[in-house]
Amino acid sequence: MAEIKRRYFLKMLATGCLIGGVTPEVYGMLLRQKQASSNGTQRLDDHIKDYLYKMHHCDYPHADDLFLDPQTFRVLETAVHRLKRLQRLVGHGNFQLLNLDSSLKIARKYPEVDAFTKAELDFLERIFYQDAWLYGFQGQKPLKDLTHRIKKRNVVKIPGTGNYLYKGVPLKTYCKIREEVGQKAILTSGVRGIMKQFILFLNKAYANRGNLSLASRSLAPPGFSFHGVGDFDMGQLGLGSDNFTERFATTGVFRKLQDLGYIRLRYPKDNLLGVRFEPWHIRANPLA
């Protein structure tokens, strides 16, 4: 495909990344130290309180959330529906590993998916390459290339889960968890390629009228997910979708994971990365 164009298409709004000239590092230090407002930090303290309120109410819209304009929202809508058709065609398991180039080829080949339009491709490029802090996400970006490909020889499918894990540290970590925590500990999400992260993130934004800020509070934008480089999610058998809520932190599986030292949270409670608390997320990338 043509050389990626790193163009911005969203209006910049103030976010927690830069508040009153304060860098994220100083912002975090002030939050941890809980400095009193008498020394001139009242405005910053108000921003912190507002930020934490948003994180504790991550699935609700807030006044300064960033929405797509109506024209771009229509492109988002068609892109999401095309991605869903593509996922149905190749199957959920295969879609976990699908990269952009393969997606484009399959879409062109099968009429039930149909080729991505130029507007959709431009939109996907912009979402991938823009600065996510524009709508509040401040985490690291482990995948820098939109055309990143997961090599099948580097992953293994975990029976009964529909998910893959990277060989090496992630797979060894998962096997140790199953051995030490027991059969109630289940893999709920493993390797996610860029297309999988696109469908998760964009579908969340689509369901919330194009609200990118809301989507990013619970789902990393494409390229920013550590599921692409080794991390995975664990849950408790029988808990269902509540495995992706704070309720998981009250389960026996979580307590065992914590006691055994497996919980090194990527997104702890009240983190400053613009992401909700994720007690289910296992850090398994040895380099990050």
C-alpha positions in Angstrom: 0.0 0.0 0.0 1.1 3.6 -0.4 3.4 5.2 2.1 1.6 5.9 5.4 0.6 9.5 5.8 1.0 10.7 9.4 -1.7 13.3 9.3 -3.8 14.7 12.1 -7.5 14.9 11.7 -8.9 15.7 15.1 -9.0 18.9 17.0 -6.5 19.1 19.9 -8.2 19.3 23.2 -6.6 19.7 26.6 -6.1 16.4 28.4 -4.3 15.1 31.5 -1.1 14.8 29.4 -0.3 18.5 29.8 -2.1 20.6 32.4 -1.1 24.1 33.0 2.4 23.4 31.7 2.9 20.4 34.0 4.5 17.3 32.4 3.1 13.8 33.0 6.0 13.0 35.4 5.3 16.1 37.6 1.6 15.4 37.4 2.1 11.9 38.6 4.4 13.0 41.4 1.9 15.6 42.6 -0.9 13.0 42.6 1.2 10.5 44.6 2.3 13.1 47.1 -1.2 14.6 47.4 0.2 18.1 47.9 -2.0 20.6 49.6 -3.7 23.3 47.5 -2.3 26.1 49.6 1.0 26.1 47.6 -0.7 27.0 44.4 -1.6 23.5 43.1 -5.4 24.0 43.5 -6.0 24.1 39.8 -3.9 21.0 39.3 -5.6 19.3 42.1 -9.0 20.0 40.5 -7.7 18.4 37.3 -6.6 15.3 39.2 -9.9 14.9 40.8 -11.6 15.3 37.4 -9.3 12.8 35.9 -9.8 10.2 38.6 -13.6 10.7 38.4 -13.4 9.9 34.7 -11.4 6.7 35.3 -13.8 5.6 38.0 -16.7 6.2 35.5 -14.9 5.1 32.4 -17.9 3.9 30.5 -19.8 7.2 30.7 -19.3 10.3 28.5 -17.7 13.3 30.0 -17.9 17.0 29.0 -14.4 17.3 27.4 -14.4 13.9 25.7 -13.2 13.9 22.1 -15.8 12.8 19.5 -15.4 12.2 15.8 -17.1 14.8 13.6 -20.3 13.4 11.8 -18.5 12.9 8.4 -15.7 10.9 10.0 -18.1 9.0 12.1 -19.8 7.7 9.0 -16.4 6.4 7.8 -15.9 4.8 11.2 -19.3 3.1 10.8 -18.5 1.5 7.5 -15.0 0.5 8.6 -16.4 -1.3 11.7 -19.0 -3.2 9.7 -16.4 -4.3 7.2 -14.0 -5.4 10.0 -16.9 -7.4 11.5 -17.6 -9.1 8.2 -14.0 -9.9 7.8 -13.8 -11.4 11.3 -16.9 -13.6 10.5 -15.3 -14.8 7.3 -11.9 -15.8 8.7 -13.1 -16.8 12.2 -12.4 -15.2 15.5 -9.3 -17.3 16.2 -7.6 -16.5 12.9 -8.6 -12.8 13.2 -6.5 -12.5 16.3 -3.4 -12.8 14.2 -4.5 -11.1 11.0 -2.4 -8.2 9.8 -3.4 -5.3 7.6 -1.9 -6.5 4.3 -3.6 -9.9 4.6 -6.9 -8.2 5.6 -6.8 -6.0 2.4 -6.2 -9.0 0.2 -9.0 -11.1 1.7 -11.4 -8.2 1.6 -10.8 -7.6 -2.1 -11.1 -11.3 -2.8 -14.4 -12.0 -1.1 -17.5 -10.0 -2.1 -19.1 -10.7 1.3 -16.5 -8.4 2.8 -15.6 -6.2 -0.2 -12.6 -4.0 -0.5 -11.8 -1.3 2.0 -12.5 2.1 0.6 -9.8 4.8 0.4 -11.7 6.8 3.1 -11.6 3.8 5.4 -7.9 3.2 4.8 -7.1 6.8 5.4 -9.1 6.7 8.6 -7.3 3.6 9.9 -4.0 5.1 9.1 -4.9 8.3 11.0 -6.2 6.4 14.0 -3.0 4.3 14.2 -0.5 7.1 13.7 -2.0 10.0 15.6 -1.0 10.9 19.1 -3.5 9.1 21.3 -3.0 11.6 24.1 -5.2 13.9 22.1 -8.1 11.9 23.5 -6.6 11.0 26.8 -4.6 7.7 26.3 -1.1 8.1 27.7 0.3 4.6 27.6 3.3 3.4 25.7 3.1 2.2 22.0 4.9 -1.1 21.6 3.9 -1.5 17.9 5.0 1.3 15.7 4.2 0.0 12.3 0.6 -0.3 10.9 1.7 -3.3 8.8 3.2 -5.2 11.7 2.8 -9.0 11.2 2.7 -11.7 13.9 4.6 -14.7 12.7 2.7 -18.0 13.3 5.9 -19.8 14.2 6.2 -17.5 17.3 2.8 -18.3 18.8 0.8 -21.3 19.9 -3.0 -21.7 20.1 -4.2 -22.6 23.6 -6.7 -25.5 23.4 -10.3 -24.6 24.4 -9.7 -20.9 24.5 -9.7 -19.7 20.9 -6.6 -17.6 21.9 -2.9 -17.6 21.1 0.1 -16.9 23.3 3.6 -16.1 22.3 6.1 -18.8 22.9 8.8 -18.2 25.5 8.0 -16.1 28.6 4.2 -15.6 27.9 3.5 -19.3 27.3 5.7 -20.4 30.3 4.0 -17.9 32.5 0.6 -19.1 31.5 1.5 -22.8 32.1 2.9 -22.0 35.5 -0.3 -20.1 36.4 -2.5 -23.1 35.4 -0.3 -25.4 37.4 -0.1 -23.3 40.5 -3.5 -21.6 40.5 -5.6 -24.4 39.1 -8.2 -25.1 36.5 -10.4 -22.2 37.6 -7.8 -19.9 36.1 -8.7 -19.4 32.5 -7.1 -17.5 29.6 -9.6 -14.8 28.5 -7.6 -12.9 25.9 -4.1 -13.6 24.4 -2.2 -12.4 21.4 -4.0 -9.6 19.5 -2.8 -8.3 16.2 -3.3 -4.8 15.0 -6.6 -5.7 13.2 -8.0 -7.3 16.3 -7.2 -4.2 18.3 -8.8 -2.0 15.6 -12.1 -3.9 15.8 -12.2 -3.7 19.6 -11.3 -0.1 19.9 -13.3 1.2 16.9 -16.4 -0.9 17.9 -16.3 0.7 21.3 -16.1 4.2 19.8 -18.9 3.3 17.3 -21.2 2.1 20.1 -20.6 5.4 21.9 -21.3 7.9 19.0 -17.6 8.2 18.0 -16.3 9.0 21.5 -12.6 8.2 21.2 -11.9 9.3 24.8 -14.4 6.9 26.3 -13.1 4.0 24.1 -9.5 4.6 25.1 -10.4 4.5 28.8 -11.1 0.8 28.6 -9.4 -0.3 25.3 -5.9 0.6 24.1 -5.9 2.2 20.6 -4.3 0.1 17.9 -0.6 -0.2 18.3 -0.8 0.6 22.0 -1.9 -2.8 23.3 0.8 -5.0 24.9 -1.3 -8.0 23.9 0.6 -7.5 20.6 3.9 -8.3 22.2 3.2 -10.8 25.0 0.7 -9.7 27.6 -2.5 -11.7 28.2 -5.6 -11.6 30.3 -6.6 -14.2 33.0 -10.1 -14.8 34.5 -12.0 -17.1 36.7 -14.0 -19.9 35.3 -17.7 -19.1 35.4 -17.4 -15.4 35.9 -18.1 -14.6 32.3 -17.8 -11.0 31.1 -17.3 -9.9 34.7 -13.7 -11.1 34.3 -13.2 -7.8 32.6 -14.5 -5.7 35.5 -13.2 -4.9 39.0 -15.2 -7.8 40.2 -12.4 -10.0 39.1 -10.2 -8.4 41.8 -12.5 -10.0 44.4 -12.1 -13.6 43.1 -10.1 -16.5 44.5 -8.1 -16.7 41.2 -7.0 -13.1 41.5 -6.0 -13.5 45.1 -3.9 -16.5 44.2 -2.3 -14.7 41.3 -1.5 -11.9 43.6 -0.1 -14.1 46.4 2.1 -15.9 43.9 3.5 -12.7 42.5 1.9 -12.8 39.0 0.1 -9.6 39.4 2.4 -6.8 38.1 -0.4 -4.6 36.9 0.1 -2.8 33.6 -2.8 -0.5 34.5 -3.1 -0.3 38.3 -5.9 1.5 40.1 -5.7 5.3 39.7 -2.9 5.1 37.1 -2.0 8.2 35.1 -2.1 6.5 31.7 -5.8 7.4 31.0 -6.8 3.7 31.4 -9.2 2.1 33.8 -8.0 -0.4 36.5 -7.3 -3.8 34.9 -6.6 -6.4 37.6 -6.9 -9.2 35.0 -4.0 -8.1 32.8 -0.9 -10.2 33.1 2.4 -8.5 32.2 4.3 -11.1 30.2 6.6 -9.2 28.0 10.1 -9.5 29.4 11.2 -6.2 27.9 8.3 -4.0 29.1 
